[in-house]
């Protein structure tokens, strides 16, 4: 079995083993918080303060967009290595970091 076949064998799932709260402010709208938790039914719930999913997505997406990733994502790392390999083949590789 190839590595890709192994990775393709996983289903798309998300799980939450604890709860977390996102506190937010938004110009012209105010402030609030969303608490994500797993209830007794085993499903992820959001204490949403009567906001809809689109508002929650906007806040969470902004949080992610403004975040700094601590690690280089694998896709970017792969592209970087492929670019370096191409530069080596073309004789244009720069060894400076």
C-alpha contacts under 8 A as a table, 3 or more apart, distances in Angstrom:
res1	aa1	res2	aa2	distance
1	X	5	X	6.13
1	X	6	X	6.63
2	X	5	X	5.13
2	X	6	X	6.28
3	X	6	X	5.02
3	X	7	X	6.21
4	X	7	X	5.01
4	X	8	X	6.00
5	X	8	X	4.99
5	X	9	X	6.29
6	X	9	X	5.25
6	X	10	X	7.51
7	X	10	X	5.95
8	X	11	X	7.83
15	X	44	X	7.71
16	X	19	X	7.24
16	X	37	X	7.20
16	X	38	X	6.66
16	X	44	X	6.94
17	X	38	X	7.27
18	X	37	X	6.40
18	X	38	X	7.08
19	X	35	X	6.99
19	X	36	X	5.40
19	X	37	X	4.33
19	X	38	X	6.98
20	X	35	X	5.75
20	X	36	X	5.44
20	X	37	X	6.80
21	X	33	X	6.56
21	X	34	X	5.52
21	X	35	X	4.25
21	X	36	X	6.20
22	X	33	X	5.39
22	X	34	X	5.25
22	X	35	X	6.49
23	X	31	X	7.60
23	X	32	X	5.88
23	X	33	X	4.20
23	X	34	X	6.60
24	X	31	X	5.52
24	X	32	X	5.51
24	X	33	X	5.89
24	X	59	X	7.29
25	X	29	X	7.63
25	X	30	X	5.62
25	X	31	X	4.11
25	X	32	X	6.56
26	X	29	X	5.37
26	X	30	X	5.44
26	X	31	X	6.21
27	X	30	X	6.46
32	X	49	X	7.53
33	X	48	X	7.41
33	X	49	X	7.45
34	X	46	X	6.40
34	X	47	X	5.57
34	X	48	X	5.17
34	X	49	X	7.12
34	X	56	X	7.86
35	X	46	X	5.47
35	X	47	X	5.00
35	X	48	X	6.99
36	X	44	X	6.78
36	X	45	X	5.76
36	X	46	X	4.52
36	X	47	X	6.51
37	X	44	X	5.56
37	X	45	X	5.40
37	X	46	X	6.42
38	X	41	X	7.74
38	X	42	X	5.78
38	X	43	X	5.44
38	X	44	X	4.48
38	X	45	X	5.93
39	X	42	X	5.52
39	X	43	X	5.97
39	X	44	X	6.61
39	X	45	X	6.66
40	X	43	X	7.61
48	X	51	X	5.45
48	X	52	X	7.45
48	X	56	X	7.71
51	X	55	X	6.22
51	X	56	X	6.90
52	X	55	X	5.54
52	X	56	X	6.47
53	X	56	X	4.99
53	X	57	X	5.96
54	X	57	X	5.04
54	X	58	X	6.16
55	X	58	X	5.10
55	X	59	X	6.36
56	X	59	X	5.23
56	X	60	X	6.10
57	X	60	X	5.12
57	X	61	X	5.74
58	X	61	X	5.19
58	X	62	X	6.09
59	X	62	X	5.18
59	X	63	X	6.29
60	X	63	X	5.01
60	X	64	X	6.31
61	X	64	X	5.05
61	X	65	X	5.96
62	X	65	X	4.98
62	X	66	X	6.04
63	X	66	X	5.38
63	X	67	X	6.13
64	X	67	X	5.09
69	X	72	X	7.16
72	X	76	X	6.64
72	X	77	X	6.28
73	X	76	X	5.43
73	X	77	X	6.25
74	X	77	X	4.94
74	X	78	X	6.01
75	X	78	X	5.17
75	X	79	X	6.24
76	X	79	X	5.05
76	X	80	X	6.04
77	X	80	X	5.04
77	X	81	X	6.20
78	X	81	X	5.15
78	X	82	X	6.15
79	X	82	X	5.07
79	X	83	X	6.10
80	X	83	X	5.12
80	X	84	X	6.23
81	X	84	X	5.06
81	X	85	X	6.11
82	X	85	X	5.03
82	X	86	X	6.15
83	X	86	X	5.07
83	X	87	X	6.14
84	X	87	X	4.99
84	X	88	X	6.15
84	X	93	X	6.32
85	X	88	X	5.07
85	X	89	X	6.29
86	X	89	X	5.08
86	X	90	X	6.20
87	X	90	X	4.97
87	X	91	X	5.85
87	X	92	X	4.88
87	X	93	X	4.57
88	X	91	X	4.92
88	X	92	X	6.04
88	X	93	X	4.95
89	X	92	X	7.78
90	X	93	X	7.64
